[in-house]
């Protein structure tokens, strides 16, 4: 196969704690119409955005310790990666983030936990990089930002011979990920009336 697609003109950098509010807000916008997030947050739209930003903030904050969150100069989106062996949150960090999760999810905690447990049950055991979240705020979509955000870790995967994994929550996004070397490995119907998602795997090139 050829090299990882590069998106020229979109410089990216590692995110830091100071980026957390802006990146969380950008990801909340990116996932505003996401089927899984709609399942987690079926509230009115204004409340959904607020809760989504809190939820994304916990996820991003948990990954910052690995120096594997990438954003743009304008913080228009982010790729949140977890390195091999770290896709399952250690108990200590999970408990640290729990107050934020409780504020974000409210009474939907059981629904979210059931969905995440179903996803975890089918997570690959082979060592891999896990693309937990990839999103770009709506106003910046279609400009190559997503591909640029993925590129640093995909290039590392290729250089080190390590696979990558993600779950696509929208069927229409599958061709996009396929262009970056991922392939669908199955389907997961989330419990409690949740939507279908598609696990995808990428062998190193």
Backbone as CSV, one residue per row, in Angstrom:
resi,resn,N_x,N_y,N_z,CA_x,CA_y,CA_z,C_x,C_y,C_z
1,UNK,0.841,-1.189,0.000,0.000,0.000,0.000,0.882,1.248,0.000
2,UNK,0.265,2.370,-0.340,1.006,3.610,-0.403,1.169,4.253,0.959
3,UNK,1.744,5.428,0.972,1.975,6.129,2.229,0.674,6.632,2.837
4,UNK,0.741,7.005,4.118,-0.419,7.599,4.780,-0.799,8.878,4.057
5,UNK,-2.110,9.084,3.730,-2.508,10.326,3.084,-2.151,11.525,3.952
6,UNK,-1.456,12.495,3.378,-1.123,13.710,4.103,-2.025,14.832,3.631
7,UNK,-2.446,15.667,4.551,-3.314,16.790,4.229,-2.482,18.063,4.322
8,UNK,-1.960,18.466,3.176,-1.046,19.592,3.129,-1.730,20.862,3.620
9,UNK,-0.953,21.696,4.302,-1.466,22.982,4.732,-2.247,22.951,6.016
10,UNK,-2.278,21.829,6.715,-2.994,21.734,7.990,-1.988,21.300,9.053
11,UNK,-1.250,22.234,9.627,-0.302,21.861,10.680,-1.035,21.439,11.945
12,UNK,-0.523,20.413,12.593,-1.119,19.949,13.842,-0.035,19.888,14.912
13,UNK,-0.458,19.828,16.150,0.467,19.781,17.283,-0.166,18.974,18.401
14,UNK,0.657,18.593,19.366,0.136,17.920,20.540,-0.657,18.914,21.384
15,UNK,-1.795,18.467,21.880,-2.609,19.300,22.759,-2.054,19.258,24.178
16,UNK,-2.337,20.313,24.932,-1.941,20.404,26.330,-3.166,20.753,27.171
17,UNK,-2.958,20.829,28.480,-4.056,21.153,29.396,-4.718,22.478,29.044
18,UNK,-3.925,23.435,28.570,-4.497,24.745,28.262,-5.463,24.684,27.085
19,UNK,-5.352,23.650,26.275,-6.252,23.490,25.131,-7.574,22.833,25.513
20,UNK,-7.666,22.301,26.720,-8.794,21.443,27.079,-10.159,22.091,26.864
21,UNK,-10.411,23.321,27.342,-11.750,23.898,27.132,-12.107,24.059,25.652
22,UNK,-11.170,24.595,24.861,-11.465,24.838,23.448,-11.628,23.534,22.679
23,UNK,-10.766,22.563,22.954,-10.852,21.281,22.260,-12.136,20.551,22.643
24,UNK,-12.508,20.594,23.910,-13.748,19.943,24.349,-14.955,20.556,23.659
25,UNK,-14.949,21.876,23.517,-16.049,22.558,22.837,-16.097,22.190,21.355
26,UNK,-14.924,22.128,20.711,-14.884,21.752,19.295,-15.403,20.336,19.089
27,UNK,-15.017,19.412,19.967,-15.483,18.030,19.841,-16.973,17.922,20.129
28,UNK,-17.470,18.726,21.057,-18.914,18.728,21.310,-19.671,19.135,20.054
29,UNK,-19.160,20.137,19.344,-19.791,20.534,18.092,-19.700,19.451,17.038
30,UNK,-18.542,18.792,16.979,-18.342,17.731,15.988,-19.295,16.570,16.201
31,UNK,-19.617,16.269,17.459,-20.445,15.111,17.780,-21.882,15.494,18.119
32,UNK,-22.270,16.701,17.765,-23.618,17.180,18.083,-24.706,16.262,17.520
33,UNK,-24.486,15.741,16.302,-25.493,14.881,15.661,-25.055,13.419,15.622
34,UNK,-24.094,13.050,16.454,-23.596,11.676,16.465,-24.630,10.731,17.075
35,UNK,-24.888,9.586,16.446,-25.919,8.669,16.962,-25.639,8.155,18.373
36,UNK,-24.382,7.839,18.665,-24.061,7.332,20.004,-24.224,8.431,21.043
37,UNK,-23.735,9.626,20.737,-23.888,10.722,21.684,-25.355,11.110,21.855
38,UNK,-26.139,10.996,20.782,-27.576,11.230,20.905,-28.244,10.212,21.808
39,UNK,-27.720,8.987,21.805,-28.216,7.932,22.693,-27.843,8.230,24.145
40,UNK,-26.657,8.788,24.344,-26.215,9.135,25.696,-26.914,10.382,26.223
41,UNK,-27.149,11.338,25.332,-27.658,12.654,25.737,-28.910,13.015,24.933
42,UNK,-30.056,12.434,25.254,-31.272,12.712,24.477,-32.007,13.967,24.941
43,UNK,-31.294,14.915,25.544,-31.924,16.121,26.051,-32.135,17.126,24.924
44,UNK,-32.667,18.289,25.286,-32.792,19.347,24.295,-31.390,19.722,23.811
45,UNK,-31.324,20.346,22.642,-30.050,20.542,21.960,-29.070,21.395,22.759
46,UNK,-29.552,22.452,23.421,-28.649,23.312,24.187,-28.014,22.529,25.327
47,UNK,-28.825,21.763,26.032,-28.309,20.973,27.143,-27.366,19.877,26.644
48,UNK,-27.659,19.316,25.484,-26.788,18.278,24.931,-25.385,18.824,24.692
49,UNK,-25.274,20.008,24.112,-23.956,20.573,23.836,-23.161,20.788,25.119
50,UNK,-23.827,21.263,26.165,-23.138,21.486,27.435,-22.636,20.170,28.018
51,UNK,-23.483,19.162,28.001,-23.100,17.871,28.566,-22.044,17.175,27.699
52,UNK,-22.178,17.333,26.394,-21.183,16.756,25.490,-19.796,17.340,25.751
53,UNK,-19.731,18.655,25.960,-18.441,19.292,26.219,-17.817,18.740,27.496
54,UNK,-18.630,18.509,28.521,-18.103,17.924,29.761,-17.596,16.505,29.508
55,UNK,-18.389,15.725,28.784,-18.025,14.337,28.480,-16.711,14.284,27.703
56,UNK,-16.604,15.114,26.666,-15.383,15.138,25.866,-14.197,15.610,26.691
57,UNK,-14.447,16.545,27.589,-13.375,17.044,28.439,-12.755,15.956,29.291
58,UNK,-13.584,15.076,29.833,-13.068,13.966,30.645,-12.221,13.033,29.785
59,UNK,-12.717,12.705,28.583,-11.987,11.788,27.700,-10.652,12.383,27.259
60,UNK,-10.666,13.650,26.868,-9.432,14.302,26.421,-8.439,14.397,27.571
61,UNK,-8.916,14.817,28.726,-8.038,14.978,29.884,-7.364,13.657,30.256
62,UNK,-8.097,12.563,30.140,-7.539,11.253,30.486,-6.432,10.827,29.527
63,UNK,-6.499,11.309,28.278,-5.507,10.912,27.272,-4.293,11.833,27.227
64,UNK,-4.404,13.027,27.793,-3.298,13.980,27.717,-2.022,13.443,28.352
65,UNK,-2.157,12.595,29.342,-0.986,12.048,30.030,-0.091,11.254,29.080
66,UNK,-0.654,10.764,27.981,0.110,9.968,27.017,0.718,10.817,25.894
67,UNK,0.495,12.137,25.934,0.973,13.019,24.854,0.480,12.537,23.498
68,UNK,-0.760,12.075,23.460,-1.284,11.485,22.221,-2.606,12.109,21.795
69,UNK,-2.818,13.366,22.196,-3.967,14.139,21.722,-3.429,15.215,20.790
70,UNK,-3.976,15.285,19.583,-3.492,16.235,18.591,-4.601,17.205,18.211
71,UNK,-4.217,18.469,18.018,-5.165,19.494,17.623,-4.490,20.428,16.618
72,UNK,-5.214,21.448,16.193,-4.682,22.433,15.255,-4.385,23.731,15.995
73,UNK,-3.757,24.662,15.300,-3.449,25.953,15.912,-4.725,26.649,16.379
74,UNK,-5.793,26.484,15.606,-7.067,27.118,15.953,-7.905,26.260,16.897
75,UNK,-7.392,25.078,17.236,-8.103,24.122,18.104,-9.496,23.813,17.541
76,UNK,-9.503,23.569,16.223,-10.765,23.323,15.523,-11.239,21.886,15.628
77,UNK,-10.456,21.037,16.234,-10.821,19.631,16.379,-9.717,18.910,17.105
78,UNK,-9.851,17.596,17.191,-8.824,16.818,17.882,-8.892,15.358,17.485
79,UNK,-7.735,14.712,17.550,-7.642,13.255,17.498,-7.152,12.804,18.866
80,UNK,-7.934,11.957,19.510,-7.602,11.463,20.847,-7.192,10.001,20.712
81,UNK,-5.902,9.747,20.859,-5.349,8.405,20.723,-4.950,7.852,22.086
82,UNK,-5.060,6.548,22.238,-4.537,5.853,23.409,-3.524,4.822,22.928
83,UNK,-2.337,4.784,23.537,-1.269,3.900,23.056,-1.512,2.438,23.395
84,UNK,-0.745,1.552,22.779,-0.904,0.121,23.052,-0.865,-0.176,24.552
85,UNK,-1.828,-0.983,24.982,-1.901,-1.367,26.381,-2.607,-0.385,27.278
86,UNK,-3.086,0.743,26.728,-3.706,1.780,27.559,-5.119,2.137,27.122
87,UNK,-5.718,1.327,26.269,-7.058,1.686,25.803,-8.095,1.541,26.910
88,UNK,-7.855,0.669,27.873,-8.772,0.532,29.003,-8.261,1.420,30.131
89,UNK,-9.101,2.374,30.576,-8.642,3.333,31.568,-8.304,2.658,32.889
90,UNK,-7.136,2.959,33.451,-6.842,2.458,34.789,-7.884,2.958,35.784
91,UNK,-8.141,2.174,36.811,-9.188,2.499,37.776,-8.983,3.877,38.386
92,UNK,-7.736,4.220,38.712,-7.495,5.501,39.371,-7.940,6.665,38.496
93,UNK,-7.565,6.626,37.211,-7.942,7.720,36.319,-9.438,7.709,36.045
94,UNK,-10.037,6.521,36.002,-11.477,6.436,35.800,-12.221,7.100,36.956
95,UNK,-11.764,6.830,38.188,-12.403,7.431,39.353,-12.161,8.933,39.395
96,UNK,-10.968,9.358,38.959,-10.677,10.787,38.917,-11.633,11.507,37.980
97,UNK,-11.950,10.876,36.865,-12.846,11.499,35.902,-14.311,11.312,36.198
98,UNK,-14.647,10.437,37.142,-16.045,10.097,37.363,-16.935,11.287,37.724
99,UNK,-16.500,12.232,38.594,-17.384,13.380,38.855,-17.773,14.122,37.583
100,UNK,-16.792,14.286,36.677,-17.109,14.937,35.409,-18.069,14.117,34.579
101,UNK,-17.891,12.800,34.571,-18.798,11.922,33.833,-20.205,11.983,34.413
102,UNK,-20.302,11.996,35.740,-21.618,12.060,36.375,-22.320,13.364,36.031
103,UNK,-21.576,14.471,36.037,-22.183,15.755,35.675,-22.624,15.751,34.212
104,UNK,-21.827,15.110,33.367,-22.156,15.090,31.941,-23.356,14.207,31.642
105,UNK,-23.370,13.005,32.219,-24.366,12.001,31.837,-25.640,12.050,32.669
106,UNK,-25.538,12.501,33.909,-26.728,12.531,34.755,-27.346,11.149,34.895
107,UNK,-28.638,11.069,34.659,-29.351,9.796,34.797,-29.049,8.811,33.672
108,UNK,-28.296,9.247,32.679,-27.973,8.361,31.558,-26.709,7.541,31.809
109,UNK,-26.157,7.616,33.006,-24.955,6.837,33.317,-25.144,5.350,33.020
110,UNK,-26.246,4.697,33.465,-26.399,3.264,33.162,-26.430,2.968,31.664
111,UNK,-27.056,3.851,30.891,-27.118,3.666,29.439,-25.714,3.738,28.839
112,UNK,-24.958,4.758,29.246,-23.606,4.922,28.717,-22.703,3.776,29.146
113,UNK,-22.805,3.362,30.404,-21.954,2.278,30.884,-22.265,0.965,30.159
114,UNK,-23.545,0.714,29.884,-23.914,-0.502,29.144,-23.332,-0.472,27.736
115,UNK,-23.397,0.691,27.089,-22.846,0.819,25.739,-21.334,0.639,25.741
116,UNK,-20.663,1.299,26.674,-19.209,1.205,26.723,-18.755,-0.211,27.067
117,UNK,-19.523,-0.897,27.901,-19.188,-2.290,28.227,-19.325,-3.187,27.001
118,UNK,-20.370,-2.942,26.196,-20.563,-3.731,24.976,-19.423,-3.502,23.992
119,UNK,-18.973,-2.258,23.892,-17.850,-1.945,23.004,-16.568,-2.591,23.521
120,UNK,-16.354,-2.476,24.824,-15.142,-3.037,25.425,-15.076,-4.549,25.243
121,UNK,-16.235,-5.211,25.312,-16.259,-6.674,25.203,-15.751,-7.160,23.853
122,UNK,-15.848,-6.318,22.818,-15.395,-6.721,21.491,-14.128,-5.988,21.049
123,UNK,-13.465,-5.358,22.003,-12.244,-4.628,21.676,-11.111,-5.615,21.395
124,UNK,-10.307,-5.374,20.376,-9.208,-6.294,20.058,-8.205,-6.413,21.205
125,UNK,-7.630,-7.588,21.343,-6.636,-7.821,22.391,-5.208,-7.633,21.892
126,UNK,-5.012,-7.696,20.585,-3.671,-7.485,20.029,-3.219,-6.049,20.308
127,UNK,-1.960,-5.831,20.683,-1.478,-4.472,20.935,-1.728,-3.550,19.737
128,UNK,-2.213,-2.343,20.012,-2.578,-1.422,18.938,-2.723,-0.014,19.494
129,UNK,-2.686,0.952,18.600,-3.092,2.319,18.928,-4.601,2.421,18.734
130,UNK,-5.261,3.077,19.681,-6.722,3.182,19.655,-7.127,4.628,19.419
131,UNK,-7.795,4.879,18.307,-8.330,6.212,18.023,-9.676,6.326,18.732
132,UNK,-9.635,6.835,19.945,-10.836,6.914,20.769,-11.823,7.943,20.230
133,UNK,-11.306,9.095,19.816,-12.158,10.188,19.334,-11.449,10.898,18.186
134,UNK,-12.184,11.197,17.138,-11.712,12.072,16.065,-12.866,12.977,15.682
135,UNK,-12.649,14.281,15.756,-13.729,15.195,15.402,-13.213,16.572,15.047
136,UNK,-13.952,17.242,14.172,-13.667,18.613,13.761,-14.946,19.422,13.882
137,UNK,-14.847,20.624,14.411,-16.041,21.454,14.553,-16.690,21.656,13.183
138,UNK,-18.020,21.770,13.140,-18.733,21.809,11.852,-18.209,22.853,10.869
139,UNK,-17.873,24.049,11.343,-17.438,25.114,10.437,-16.108,24.805,9.762
140,UNK,-15.350,23.869,10.310,-14.026,23.549,9.770,-13.968,22.202,9.074
141,UNK,-15.093,21.544,8.923,-15.103,20.224,8.299,-14.913,20.335,6.788
142,UNK,-14.396,19.267,6.190,-14.177,19.241,4.752,-12.915,19.946,4.298
143,UNK,-12.016,20.253,5.230,-10.781,20.971,4.898,-9.530,20.123,5.114
144,UNK,-9.704,18.831,5.327,-8.553,17.957,5.512,-8.009,17.903,6.919
145,UNK,-8.728,18.491,7.870,-8.223,18.545,9.239,-8.206,17.160,9.876
146,UNK,-9.260,16.378,9.662,-9.321,15.050,10.272,-8.149,14.174,9.870
147,UNK,-7.835,14.148,8.590,-6.707,13.353,8.120,-5.390,13.836,8.691
148,UNK,-5.241,15.165,8.783,-4.015,15.717,9.352,-3.877,15.353,10.823
149,UNK,-4.996,15.340,11.545,-4.961,15.002,12.966,-4.599,13.536,13.191
150,UNK,-5.029,12.668,12.290,-4.698,11.251,12.421,-3.253,10.944,12.036
151,UNK,-2.692,11.737,11.134,-1.429,11.392,10.481,-0.258,11.116,11.425
152,UNK,-0.036,11.912,12.480,1.155,11.641,13.304,1.197,10.235,13.881
153,UNK,0.067,9.745,14.381,0.070,8.406,14.974,0.022,7.333,13.891
154,UNK,-0.682,7.572,12.789,-0.677,6.576,11.718,0.728,6.402,11.148
155,UNK,1.462,7.486,11.025,2.844,7.383,10.559,3.695,6.626,11.580
156,UNK,3.432,6.877,12.845,4.155,6.133,13.882,3.808,4.647,13.823
157,UNK,2.529,4.343,13.618,2.112,2.943,13.475,2.883,2.261,12.351
158,UNK,2.986,2.941,11.226,3.681,2.357,10.078,5.170,2.194,10.355
159,UNK,5.750,3.185,11.023,7.170,3.113,11.314,7.523,2.033,12.327
160,UNK,6.603,1.773,13.254,6.869,0.811,14.323,6.185,-0.532,14.093
161,UNK,5.421,-0.642,13.009,4.744,-1.898,12.705,3.619,-2.238,13.663
162,UNK,2.856,-1.222,14.079,1.788,-1.413,15.064,0.433,-1.136,14.409
163,UNK,-0.580,-1.978,14.621,-1.910,-1.725,14.066,-2.617,-0.573,14.790
164,UNK,-3.762,-0.180,14.240,-4.615,0.835,14.859,-6.063,0.360,14.807
165,UNK,-6.863,0.882,15.727,-8.263,0.461,15.854,-9.122,1.677,16.160
166,UNK,-10.361,1.636,15.687,-11.353,2.654,16.012,-12.735,2.039,15.897
167,UNK,-13.739,2.785,16.355,-15.139,2.434,16.088,-15.798,3.610,15.386
168,UNK,-16.412,3.356,14.244,-17.149,4.392,13.528,-18.606,4.359,13.961
169,UNK,-19.104,5.502,14.395,-20.492,5.573,14.849,-21.449,5.958,13.727
170,UNK,-20.905,6.226,12.543,-21.738,6.545,11.383,-21.286,5.687,10.206
171,UNK,-22.241,5.008,9.587,-21.895,4.154,8.451,-21.311,4.967,7.305
172,UNK,-21.769,6.190,7.133,-21.283,7.003,6.019,-19.821,7.425,6.188
173,UNK,-19.287,7.304,7.393,-17.879,7.649,7.608,-16.923,6.507,7.278
174,UNK,-17.469,5.314,7.039,-16.611,4.155,6.783,-15.689,4.379,5.581
175,UNK,-16.179,4.873,4.434,-15.263,5.094,3.301,-14.131,6.066,3.626
176,UNK,-14.419,7.042,4.461,-13.381,7.996,4.862,-12.243,7.276,5.576
177,UNK,-12.594,6.450,6.538,-11.556,5.718,7.271,-10.870,4.678,6.383
178,UNK,-11.620,4.117,5.451,-11.003,3.159,4.527,-9.904,3.822,3.706
179,UNK,-10.087,5.075,3.351,-9.051,5.781,2.593,-7.760,5.933,3.396
180,UNK,-7.878,5.840,4.698,-6.698,5.947,5.562,-6.212,4.578,6.017
181,UNK,-6.721,3.527,5.366,-6.182,2.194,5.594,-6.953,1.308,6.547
182,UNK,-8.052,1.796,7.106,-8.857,0.984,8.021,-9.827,0.104,7.233
183,UNK,-10.239,-0.997,7.848,-11.262,-1.868,7.265,-12.235,-2.286,8.366
184,UNK,-13.476,-2.475,7.982,-14.515,-2.889,8.933,-14.266,-4.332,9.353
185,UNK,-14.380,-4.583,10.653,-14.170,-5.939,11.173,-15.427,-6.529,11.799
186,UNK,-16.525,-5.776,11.822,-17.753,-6.305,12.407,-18.775,-5.208,12.634
187,UNK,-19.788,-5.534,13.390,-20.837,-4.590,13.767,-21.182,-4.829,15.235
188,UNK,-21.519,-3.748,15.935,-21.950,-3.851,17.327,-23.249,-3.074,17.471
189,UNK,-24.308,-3.746,17.878,-25.568,-3.075,18.192,-25.568,-2.763,19.683
190,UNK,-25.532,-1.495,20.017,-25.431,-1.104,21.415,-26.717,-1.429,22.167
191,UNK,-26.606,-1.835,23.437,-27.786,-2.235,24.217,-28.661,-1.046,24.595
192,UNK,-29.794,-1.369,25.187,-30.758,-0.366,25.660,-31.231,0.547,24.531
193,UNK,-31.453,-0.055,23.356,-31.971,0.715,22.228,-30.953,1.578,21.528
194,UNK,-29.681,1.293,21.724,-28.641,2.117,21.125,-28.435,1.842,19.649
195,UNK,-27.661,2.690,18.984,-27.416,2.535,17.547,-26.373,1.462,17.256
196,UNK,-26.159,1.208,15.996,-25.120,0.281,15.542,-23.828,1.058,15.303
197,UNK,-22.700,0.432,15.653,-21.397,1.007,15.350,-20.548,-0.034,14.627
198,UNK,-19.464,0.435,14.006,-18.639,-0.431,13.165,-17.182,-0.390,13.630
199,UNK,-16.679,-1.457,14.270,-15.253,-1.525,14.592,-14.432,-1.573,13.303
200,UNK,-13.285,-0.897,13.316,-12.413,-0.870,12.146,-10.964,-1.066,12.590
201,UNK,-10.215,-1.758,11.763,-8.838,-2.140,12.075,-7.921,-1.707,10.944
202,UNK,-6.736,-1.294,11.301,-5.754,-0.876,10.295,-4.426,-1.577,10.555
203,UNK,-4.007,-2.399,9.607,-2.685,-3.007,9.688,-1.630,-1.982,9.281
204,UNK,-0.446,-2.050,9.878,0.605,-1.098,9.490,1.012,-1.296,8.036
205,UNK,1.387,-0.222,7.401,1.767,-0.262,5.991,3.281,-0.348,5.832
